[in-house]
Amino acid sequence: MLAGCGGLKPGSNAKAMAPLKQETVSRLTGLGSSPGAAMMVRIFKESSELEVWKQTSSGAFKLFKSYQICAWSGELGPKIKEGDRQSPEGFYTVTPGLMNPNSNYYLAFNTGFPNKFDRAYGRTGSDLMVHGDCSSRGCYSMTDESIAEIYALARESFKGGNASFQLQIFPFRMSAQNLARHADNPNMSFWKDIKEGYDRFEIAKAPVSWDVCNKEYVFDVPSGTSLDALGSCPVTVAQNVPDTVKAKAAADDAAMATEVASLAEKAAKAAAEAQKAADEKAAAKARGEAIGSFIGGLFGGGGEVGVIDPTKVPPIPLPRLHRA
């Protein structure tokens, strides 16, 4: 059960305090970052990828490393209720209190599910983790080596004075092509909602601030604004979408419509070709049966081809009698 992804394993948490490898520190330096700099994590279900992004001296975030996820639970789409064996999707905030140094699955951190958005829909679930052990017991499972490095990166980021790190979870990379492939998925409205946060990060290369109103994610809300997750969104929030984000959304919508039409055309063509092949096969079968019936009529009144009915064979004439 997904609720069992947490748990505490008695004993020393020495592995949680293991220092970063010198190779990792050198790689951070080469990126223009440091162990204590802010970080962000993105997860893509369909491709089973977990990305760690680090803030650089310029202020922008750069991709530090992409890790392969061993297993995640459920299907594409958000988690709805306890026991549905779904892994969550959306935007979450991971604080030091959500880190689990004594996990039953090597090391782990809690995703923070359910968040404000999830609670607005009455969604339930507990102990939704990113953990080690490379098992398929649920949540987001990593190799022990991977979770050790990710855990240490988070630990050092907290030591550097950062109160949390953002976790963004998507069904797939939110491209027009990927959205078109799943155009008939019932989660499309939700995915379009979280895509705005995805687009904002792709453009600005910085974690988005997010909140919830009208049961929808909203981003980069003006400071001092208090939002009711179930209430209407203020005009100042609804209009707070940069032109670059609007332009990207419009371009992606147009590309998605074109791709959906292209996929529909390809599907129709494939269906027509399959039907043509089926018709030709049926016609060939019918011709074979007709020929078999004709030959059978010649040699046995419609019996099996190649089998001669002895009652239908003319008698062999006797030799002529020789008279004296």
Beta strands, then each sheet from edge to edge (+ up, - down):
strand 1: 39-44
strand 2: 49-55
strand 3: 61-68
strand 4: 71-72
strand 5: 90-94
strand 6: 99-100
strand 7: 108-110
strand 8: 129-131
strand 9: 140-141
strand 10: 165-170
strand 11: 210-213
strand 12: 216-219
sheet 1: 3+ 2- 1+ 10+ 5-
sheet 2: 4+ 9- 8- 7+ 6-
sheet 3: 11+ 12-
end
